[in-house]
Amino acid sequence: MKKLEKLLSGYKAFFSKYFISEKDLYKSLFKEQKPKFLVISCCDSRVDPSILTQAEPGDLFVVRNIANIVPPFCSNQQHYSVGAAIEFAVCVLKVTNIIILGHSGCKGVEAFFDNENDTHTFFINTWVNIKKETKNKIVNQYSDLPKSERLKLAELENIVSSINNLYTYPFVTEKIDKNELNLHGWYFSIENGSLSYYADETKTFVKF
């Protein structure tokens, strides 16, 4: 109950701030939302996009899933949820930026490597198998490295792979071609709090 009381206490603070002290914000948000950013991040409880960026309500349209995965576009795909959210953000809300937010110590990425030996997590296995090519790339190119280092590389490659998959969505590429949409890859280190971005020119991650 103490954990629940903490959440309710947080809600009361939220209500006091946004519905009493700064009530005009939610009055405007009640009419419509106009976020400029779509953030696709992991479900990990340690990596909350709104807390990480100190965003205000209405700033971010957030999609969270295991390992911040963007499936490639396919009109008959099973994974409609992420595609629907991307379509809504890009075509309806008209966001101008999409950020793929990955992080260190991602158990979803670790599942890339372990899922073939695990028969007890059907949904997780099916989901992370979307990134089978990412796993194979890391395993084949860095087989001499310890698993911990391969996992770090996989976390970074997973971000890049999700960015590349965004380009398979016709409505995304249409906006990019019109200079109405930008794609970004971010990596948050839980160990030291650093935030890095993917630099397409050098194909590396650089700290902000």
Disulfide bonds with the S-S distance in Angstrom:
none
